[in-house]
Amino acid sequence: ATADPPGGRIERDAAGEPSGLIRENAVQLFDSLRRADHDFASDLAAARALAAECLALGITSVHVFEGADEQRVLAAMARTPGPRLRVLMHLARSGLDDALEAGITSGTGDAWFRIGAVKLFADGTLGSRTAAMLAPYEGESQSGIETLGREELSALVRRAAAGGLSCAVHAIGDRANRHALDAFEAAGAALGALALPPRIEHAQVVDGRDLPRFAALGVVASMQPIHCTSDMELADRHWGERARTAYAWRSLLESGARLAFGSDAPVETLDPAAGLHAAVTRQRPDGTPAGGWRAQERVELDHALAAYTAAPAFLSGEWDFKGRIAAGCLADLVLWSSDLHALPPARLHAARAELTVCDGVVVYERSGAVAGARA
């Protein structure tokens, strides 16, 4: 007899009994069953192991969405000797009150560890058909779940912005993206005063009328190319003709929006070469579908590279010294196994990092042990 909580759903069988499938905010009913114990030393060792994996892929900086326990571990990983990465640490919604009370603002920190935005969830996902859509899914009466209602989302964005905190809103469906853009618009002048720009995470399907609003509001579209090639069949099946505006990288760029690319690991692979391939071809590594899925939304290699380098530096408020090769910038570099511009687009996924330099130090060499010498 448990009622569905706001922003969640308990699936039931024909007899009205819970089926065991729990969607979105309904998982919070089981929070008390989660293990709360953390061992700092083992967590730090795991973080360092993952940092080594990232460096081997040519990744020197990450934007992370986790909680307070993870924040302590990642701050230690970033600022102490050993395999480490530069971290932009976003805050969970549950940490908003504490951050405001402590006067913590977006952009606080240094070149190794900085505070990012407050992560808010406007809807669910495509695969579970909980992404909030303007119209029902194909052949269904359901149109997804708003994990935060429009008014509550706007209130949270305004409150965060007034305290100097930017927001990163998870929005996959076209209704969720519209509500996120509405929330940023309602924040008014406070949005422009923030140290870090607002961002929408995923932006997987955006109504054509909302595409120009990203540029107009200064909202960065933070997207994951590998989602497109992983989910294209699901998009066609559940969104039908609306999939023509799904993963609309080129349309967003042409509208003047800033595009940032990432991995959404561990949901997808960390490998940026796989993401570059997906962005440029909109194909899987086996070459399917021929010509690329919704090929009109492919982007050029230089646009994809900028979305993996310059745009994330802009998002972290570090564009003046990061994300490009220039005098005065951080010496964070990757030497690829092939000239990416000479490599056939269909082979981009095969590119590998031969050498990774972070802060002027060689931290990974594919041919052998880390040299540790100054570059």
C-alpha positions in Angstrom: 0.0 0.0 0.0 3.0 2.3 -0.1 2.3 5.4 -2.2 4.6 6.5 -5.0 6.9 9.2 -3.6 7.3 12.5 -5.5 9.5 11.9 -8.5 9.5 8.1 -8.2 7.4 5.1 -9.0 6.9 1.6 -7.5 6.1 -0.7 -10.4 3.2 -3.0 -9.7 1.8 -6.1 -11.4 -1.7 -6.7 -12.7 -2.9 -7.5 -9.2 -1.5 -4.3 -7.8 1.4 -5.9 -6.0 4.9 -4.4 -6.2 6.9 -6.1 -8.9 10.3 -5.4 -7.4 11.1 -2.7 -10.0 11.7 0.7 -8.4 12.1 3.8 -10.5 14.0 7.1 -9.7 13.2 8.7 -6.3 11.5 5.6 -5.1 14.9 4.1 -4.4 15.2 6.5 -1.5 12.7 4.2 0.4 15.6 1.8 0.7 18.3 4.3 1.9 18.5 2.7 5.3 19.7 -0.6 3.7 22.7 0.9 2.1 26.1 0.2 3.6 27.4 3.4 5.2 30.9 2.2 6.2 33.9 3.7 4.3 37.5 2.8 4.8 39.5 5.9 3.8 42.7 4.1 3.0 41.2 1.5 0.7 39.0 4.1 -1.0 42.1 6.3 -1.6 44.0 3.3 -3.0 41.0 2.6 -5.4 41.0 6.3 -6.4 44.7 6.2 -7.2 44.3 3.0 -9.2 41.6 4.8 -11.3 43.8 7.8 -11.6 46.5 5.6 -13.1 44.0 4.2 -15.6 42.9 7.7 -16.6 46.5 8.9 -17.1 47.0 5.9 -19.4 44.1 7.1 -21.5 45.5 10.6 -21.7 43.1 12.1 -19.1 44.6 14.5 -16.6 41.5 16.2 -15.2 38.1 14.9 -14.2 34.7 16.5 -13.3 33.2 14.3 -10.6 29.6 14.0 -9.2 29.7 12.3 -5.8 29.1 12.9 -2.1 30.9 14.1 0.9 32.8 10.9 1.6 34.1 10.8 -2.0 35.0 14.4 -1.8 37.4 13.8 1.1 39.0 10.9 -0.7 39.4 12.7 -4.1 40.8 15.8 -2.4 43.5 13.7 -0.9 44.2 11.9 -4.2 44.5 15.2 -6.0 46.8 17.0 -3.6 49.2 14.3 -2.3 52.0 12.3 -4.1 51.1 9.2 -6.2 49.0 8.8 -9.3 46.7 11.7 -9.2 44.3 13.8 -11.3 43.0 17.4 -11.2 39.5 17.3 -9.8 36.5 19.5 -10.2 34.2 18.2 -7.4 30.5 18.9 -7.8 28.2 18.9 -4.8 25.2 16.7 -4.2 21.9 18.4 -3.6 22.0 17.1 -0.1 25.1 19.2 0.5 23.6 22.5 -0.6 22.5 23.7 2.8 25.9 23.0 4.4 27.8 24.6 1.5 25.7 27.8 1.8 26.1 27.9 5.5 29.8 27.5 5.2 30.1 30.1 2.4 31.5 27.7 -0.1 31.2 28.9 -3.6 31.8 27.4 -7.1 35.3 27.8 -8.2 36.8 27.6 -4.7 40.1 25.8 -4.6 43.3 25.5 -6.7 44.6 23.9 -9.9 44.4 20.4 -8.3 41.1 20.4 -6.5 38.2 22.9 -7.0 34.5 23.0 -6.0 32.2 22.8 -9.0 28.4 23.1 -9.2 25.5 21.6 -7.3 24.1 18.5 -9.1 20.4 18.5 -9.5 18.3 15.8 -11.2 15.4 17.0 -13.3 14.4 13.5 -14.7 15.4 9.9 -15.1 16.8 8.1 -18.1 16.0 6.9 -21.6 16.6 3.2 -20.9 14.1 3.1 -18.1 11.7 5.4 -19.9 11.8 7.9 -17.0 13.3 10.7 -18.9 10.7 13.5 -18.8 9.2 14.1 -22.2 6.8 16.7 -23.6 4.7 13.9 -25.1 4.4 10.2 -24.2 6.9 7.6 -25.3 6.1 5.8 -28.5 3.1 3.4 -28.1 2.7 4.3 -24.4 0.8 6.7 -22.2 3.7 7.5 -19.9 5.8 10.6 -20.5 8.5 10.0 -17.9 9.2 11.2 -14.4 10.1 14.7 -13.2 12.4 13.9 -10.3 12.3 17.6 -9.4 9.2 19.5 -10.3 9.6 22.7 -12.4 9.0 25.1 -9.5 11.2 23.2 -7.0 14.0 23.0 -9.6 13.8 26.8 -10.2 13.8 27.5 -6.5 16.9 25.4 -5.9 18.7 27.0 -8.8 17.9 30.5 -7.6 18.9 29.7 -4.0 22.2 28.2 -5.1 23.0 31.1 -7.4 22.2 33.6 -4.7 24.9 31.9 -2.6 27.5 31.8 -5.3 26.9 28.2 -6.4 26.4 27.2 -10.0 24.2 24.3 -10.8 24.6 21.3 -13.1 21.2 19.9 -14.0 20.8 16.3 -15.2 18.2 16.6 -17.9 17.7 13.9 -20.6 14.1 14.4 -22.0 12.9 17.4 -23.8 10.5 18.4 -21.0 13.3 18.2 -18.4 15.6 20.2 -20.6 13.0 22.9 -21.0 12.4 23.0 -17.2 16.2 23.3 -16.6 16.5 26.1 -19.1 13.4 27.8 -17.5 15.1 27.5 -14.0 18.3 29.1 -15.3 16.4 31.9 -16.9 14.4 32.5 -13.7 17.7 32.9 -11.8 18.3 36.2 -13.7 21.3 38.3 -13.1 22.7 36.1 -10.3 23.5 33.5 -13.0 26.0 35.8 -14.8 27.8 36.7 -11.5 28.8 33.1 -10.9 32.5 32.0 -11.1 31.4 28.9 -13.1 28.8 28.8 -15.8 25.6 26.8 -15.5 25.5 23.4 -17.2 23.0 20.8 -18.3 24.2 17.3 -18.1 23.4 15.0 -21.0 20.8 17.2 -22.9 20.0 14.1 -24.9 16.8 15.3 -26.6 16.0 19.0 -26.8 12.9 20.5 -28.5 13.9 22.6 -31.5 12.4 25.7 -29.8 14.8 25.3 -26.9 18.1 24.8 -28.8 18.8 28.6 -29.1 18.2 29.1 -25.3 21.5 27.4 -24.4 23.6 30.1 -26.0 21.2 32.9 -25.0 21.4 31.9 -21.3 25.1 31.0 -21.3 24.2 27.4 -20.4 26.9 24.8 -21.4 25.6 21.5 -22.9 27.7 18.9 -21.1 27.2 15.7 -23.2 28.6 12.3 -23.7 29.1 11.2 -27.4 29.3 7.5 -26.4 25.7 7.7 -25.2 24.5 8.3 -28.7 26.0 5.2 -30.2 25.1 3.1 -27.2 21.5 4.2 -27.1 20.5 4.9 -30.7 18.2 1.9 -31.0 16.5 2.8 -27.8 16.1 6.4 -29.0 14.4 5.3 -32.2 12.2 2.9 -30.4 11.0 5.1 -27.5 11.3 8.6 -29.1 10.4 7.9 -32.7 10.6 11.0 -34.9 11.7 13.0 -31.8 15.1 11.3 -32.1 15.9 13.6 -34.9 16.8 16.2 -32.2 18.6 13.7 -30.0 22.3 14.2 -29.2 22.1 17.4 -31.4 25.8 18.3 -31.2 26.0 20.2 -34.5 22.7 22.0 -34.0 23.8 23.2 -30.6 27.1 24.4 -32.0 25.5 26.1 -34.9 23.1 27.8 -32.4 26.1 29.3 -30.6 26.0 27.0 -27.6 29.2 25.9 -25.9 29.6 22.1 -26.1 31.5 20.0 -23.5 32.1 16.3 -23.9 32.7 13.7 -21.2 32.3 10.0 -20.5 29.7 9.5 -17.8 31.9 6.8 -16.4 31.3 4.2 -15.0 28.1 4.1 -17.0 30.3 4.2 -20.2 34.0 3.8 -21.0 36.5 6.4 -19.8 38.4 6.2 -23.1 38.2 9.6 -24.9 39.3 8.0 -28.2 36.0 6.1 -28.2 34.1 9.3 -27.5 36.0 11.2 -30.3 35.0 8.4 -32.7 31.4 8.5 -31.7 31.3 12.3 -32.0 32.8 12.4 -35.5 31.1 9.3 -37.0 28.0 8.6 -34.9 28.9 5.0 -35.5 29.9 2.1 -33.4 33.5 0.7 -33.7 32.1 -2.0 -36.1 31.0 0.7 -38.5 27.3 0.5 -37.9 25.1 2.0 -38.9 26.4 2.8 -42.3 26.9 6.5 -42.8 26.2 7.2 -39.1 23.0 7.5 -37.0 21.3 10.8 -37.7 24.5 11.8 -39.4 23.5 15.5 -39.8 24.5 15.9 -36.1 28.1 14.7 -36.5 30.8 17.2 -35.6 34.3 17.9 -37.0 37.3 16.5 -35.2 38.5 19.9 -34.1 35.1 20.6 -32.5 35.2 17.3 -30.7 38.7 17.9 -29.4 37.7 21.4 -28.1 34.7 19.9 -26.4 37.1 17.5 -24.5 39.7 20.1 -23.6 38.9 23.8 -23.9 35.2 23.5 -22.9 35.8 21.6 -19.7 38.5 24.1 -18.7 35.9 26.9 -19.3 33.4 24.9 -17.2 35.9 24.7 -14.3 36.7 28.4 -14.5 40.3 27.7 -15.6 40.3 28.8 -19.3 43.0 31.3 -18.7 45.6 28.6 -17.8 44.2 25.3 -18.9 42.7 23.3 -21.8 45.0 24.5 -24.5 48.6 24.5 -25.5 49.9 28.0 -25.0 52.6 29.9 -23.1 51.6 30.3 -19.4 49.2 27.3 -19.4 49.5 24.2 -17.4 51.7 21.6 -19.0 49.0 18.9 -19.2 49.5 17.1 -22.5 48.9 13.8 -24.3 51.0 12.5 -27.2 48.7 10.2 -29.3 49.8 7.1 -31.1 48.7 8.6 -34.4 48.1 12.0 -36.0 44.4 12.2 -35.2 43.8 14.5 -38.2 45.5 12.0 -40.6 43.7 9.0 -39.1 40.6 7.9 -41.0 37.6 8.9 -38.8 36.5 5.2 -38.7 39.8 4.4 -36.9 39.7 7.1 -34.3 38.6 4.7 -31.6 41.9 2.8 -32.1 44.1 5.8 -31.1 46.0 5.4 -27.9 47.9 7.7 -25.5 51.7 7.1 -26.0 52.7 9.6 -23.4 50.9 11.6 -20.8 52.3 14.7 -19.1 50.7 16.4 -16.1 52.1 19.6 -14.6 55.2 19.2 -16.7 56.0 15.6 -15.5 55.7 12.5 -17.6 53.2 10.4 -15.6 52.5 7.7 -18.2 54.5 6.1 -21.0 52.9 3.3 -23.0 56.3 1.8 -23.9 57.4 1.2 -20.4 57.6 2.5 -16.8 56.7 6.1 -15.9 59.8 8.1 -16.4 59.0 10.9 -13.9 61.3 13.3 -15.8 60.5 16.9 -16.5 59.0 17.4 -19.9 
